[in-house]
Amino acid sequence: MTLISEARHGRFGELLPELLEMAKRPGGPRDQAWEAAAAAIQILFWQDRFAEAADLAEAIIAQDGPLGGELCDQDVPFRHAFLAAELHAGVPAGPRLLTAAEHIPAGRNPG
């Protein structure tokens, strides 16, 4: 079972630090990084840490969006992270969504 699967099947609290490290690791496999970020965002939601989830979504999109990989075809949970941060933490989603869109190649899903 992969780290991401283990986290989603009950070990989320203890594995969150490793998922965050994997998501932010420079030079690592990019598809693995966005999958780790997606799992970490979901866990942060469960812990009511909406602003942190949005920060992670923004960072991963800024880092990997210009590369045009599979991240550009995802909208869940990245877009939801911005909206949840606005709803639950008062962090405006609009500017973050616009910034995220600037990092995604034309014709791709803006996260």
C-alpha positions as CSV (number, residue, x, y, z in Angstrom):
1,M,0.0,0.0,0.0
2,T,1.4,3.4,-0.9
3,L,1.9,6.2,1.6
4,I,-1.1,8.1,0.1
5,S,-3.3,5.0,0.3
6,E,-2.2,4.4,3.9
7,A,-3.0,8.1,4.8
8,R,-6.4,7.9,3.3
9,H,-7.2,4.6,5.1
10,G,-6.8,5.8,8.7
11,R,-3.2,6.9,9.2
12,F,-3.7,10.4,8.0
13,G,-2.6,12.3,11.1
14,E,0.7,10.5,11.4
15,L,1.5,10.6,7.7
16,L,0.6,14.2,6.9
17,P,4.1,15.5,7.5
18,E,5.5,12.9,5.0
19,L,2.8,13.8,2.5
20,L,3.7,17.5,2.8
21,E,7.4,16.8,2.4
22,M,6.7,14.6,-0.7
23,A,4.4,17.3,-2.2
24,K,7.1,20.0,-1.7
25,R,10.2,18.0,-2.6
26,P,12.1,19.8,-5.4
27,G,13.1,17.5,-8.2
28,G,10.9,14.6,-7.2
29,P,8.5,12.8,-9.5
30,R,5.9,15.5,-10.3
31,D,2.8,13.3,-10.6
32,Q,3.7,11.8,-7.2
33,A,4.0,15.3,-5.8
34,W,0.6,16.5,-6.9
35,E,-1.0,13.2,-5.7
36,A,0.7,13.7,-2.3
37,A,-0.5,17.4,-2.3
38,A,-4.1,16.3,-3.1
39,A,-4.1,13.8,-0.2
40,A,-2.5,16.3,2.1
41,I,-5.1,18.9,1.2
42,Q,-7.9,16.5,1.9
43,I,-6.4,15.7,5.3
44,L,-6.0,19.4,6.1
45,F,-9.7,19.8,5.3
46,W,-10.5,17.0,7.8
47,Q,-8.5,18.9,10.4
48,D,-10.2,22.3,9.6
49,R,-6.9,23.7,8.4
50,F,-8.4,25.4,5.3
51,A,-5.9,28.2,4.9
52,E,-3.0,25.8,5.0
53,A,-4.7,23.7,2.4
54,A,-5.1,26.7,0.1
55,D,-1.4,27.7,0.7
56,L,-0.4,24.2,-0.4
57,A,-2.6,24.2,-3.4
58,E,-1.2,27.6,-4.5
59,A,2.4,26.5,-4.0
60,I,2.0,23.2,-6.0
61,I,0.2,25.0,-8.8
62,A,2.9,27.8,-9.0
63,Q,5.6,25.1,-8.9
64,D,4.2,22.6,-11.3
65,G,1.5,24.3,-13.4
66,P,3.9,25.8,-15.9
67,L,5.2,22.3,-16.6
68,G,1.8,21.3,-18.0
69,G,1.8,17.8,-16.4
70,E,-1.2,16.0,-15.1
71,L,-1.7,18.6,-12.4
72,C,-3.2,20.8,-15.1
73,D,-6.0,18.4,-15.6
74,Q,-7.0,18.4,-11.9
75,D,-9.6,20.6,-10.2
76,V,-10.3,18.6,-7.0
77,P,-9.1,19.3,-4.4
78,F,-7.0,22.2,-5.6
79,R,-9.8,24.6,-6.6
80,H,-11.8,23.5,-3.6
81,A,-8.9,24.5,-1.3
82,F,-9.2,28.1,-2.4
83,L,-12.9,28.2,-2.0
84,A,-12.8,26.4,1.4
85,A,-10.2,28.9,2.7
86,E,-12.5,31.7,1.7
87,L,-15.5,30.2,3.3
88,H,-13.9,28.9,6.5
89,A,-10.8,31.1,7.0
90,G,-11.7,34.4,5.3
91,V,-8.9,34.1,2.7
92,P,-10.3,35.5,-0.6
93,A,-10.4,32.9,-3.3
94,G,-10.6,35.2,-6.3
95,P,-7.0,36.5,-6.3
96,R,-5.7,33.0,-5.8
97,L,-7.7,31.5,-8.6
98,L,-6.5,34.2,-11.0
99,T,-2.9,33.7,-9.9
100,A,-3.3,29.9,-10.3
101,A,-4.7,30.4,-13.8
102,E,-1.6,32.4,-14.8
103,H,0.6,29.4,-14.0
104,I,-1.4,26.9,-16.2
105,P,-0.7,26.6,-19.9
106,A,-3.4,27.9,-22.2
107,G,-6.2,25.4,-22.8
108,R,-5.6,23.5,-19.6
109,N,-7.7,23.3,-16.5
110,P,-6.6,26.1,-14.1
111,G,-6.5,23.9,-11.0
